[in-house]
Amino acid sequence: MRLYGMAAIAALLLSGCGDPPPERMKRGDRLYAYYCQECHQRSGLGPMLEQLPLTESSMKYHEIILMIKHGYIQGHTQMPTFQQLSDQQADALASFLMEQRLQQARNRRH
């Protein structure tokens, strides 16, 4: 009987492991990996958009949020919208993307 109790506790503890379901994800890197990375890689932009140079005309933070949530169209007609993301998730995703892009630009200069 005691063995079954320990097995039940172990099962409960292990069930909490792994990624949360997408609607509960909060970190930008996890949201990007779940919703964006595969398609960006397939489209030739690179898994972390490394094939898309950061220039003066690159999308700004607010434009990224608009594109994610509402399909901000500025030559990006094939990207789906992600209206199911909360405002906080869209913010985390846009922040992650901006940081990645800035880091790539810094790395290219060195």
N, C-alpha and C positions, 0 to 999 in steps of 0.2 A: 504494500500500500504506500509506503514511504517513497519507494522508487517512482511510482506513478505521480506523486506530488512533485517530486524534483523534476521529472520530465515535463510536467505541465508548466512549471515555472520557467524552465529553460526554453520551452516553445514560445512562451509569452515574451521573454526577453529577446529572443532571436527575431520575432516578428516585427520588432521595432527597428531592425537593421535595414540598411539600403536606402535608396532615394525615396523621398516622400512622393505622393502622387502629384502630378503637374499642377493641379489647382492649389496645392499647399506649398509649392516651391517658393522660396523667397530670395535666394542668391542669384545674382545675374549670370554667373558662370554656369550654374546648373540649368537655368532657364534657356540660355543660349544653346547649350549642348542638347537640350531636349527639343526645342522648337526650331532652331536656326542652322546649326552647324552643318548638318548633312546636305541641305539644299544649297547653302553657300559654297560648299566644296564642289558639289556637282555642277554648279553654274560657272565654275572657273574662278570665283573670287578668292578661293582658299578657305580652309576651315575657319580661320580667324580673320578673314578679309585681308590677308596679307598681299593679295594681288591688286588691291584697290588702294592706290596712293592717296595719302592724306594731303589735300590741297585747300586753298582758300574757298573753293566752291564745294568742298565736302559738306555733307549734312551736319547741321548743328544739333545739339542735344534735343531741343524741343521738336525739331523736324524728325528725329529718330522716333521719339514718342508718338508723334502724329502718324508716322508710317506704320509703326507696330500696331497701334490701336485702330486707326481709321483708314489706312491705305493712302497716305499722303502721296500724291502722284507727281513725280518730277522725274520722269524717265524710268520709273521702277514699276512698270505695269504688271510684271509677272509675280511679284511678291504677294503672298496672301496676307490678309489682316488677321490679327489675333485679338479679337474683341473680348475673348474669354479671360484675358489677363486682367488682373486688377490694376488700378493706377499704381499701386506700390510695386507690383511685378514689372510693369512697363518701365517704371523709374529705375528699378534695379537692373533691368536688361540694358536700358540706354546708358546708364552709368558704367556698366561693365564694358559695353562697346566703346564708349568714349575713352576709357582708360586703356583698353587694348590698342586702340588706334594711336593714341598719344605715345604709348610705350613702343610701338612699332616704328613711329617716326623718330623717336629718340635713338633707337637701335640702329636705324639706317644712317644717322649722322655720325655714328662712331665707327 
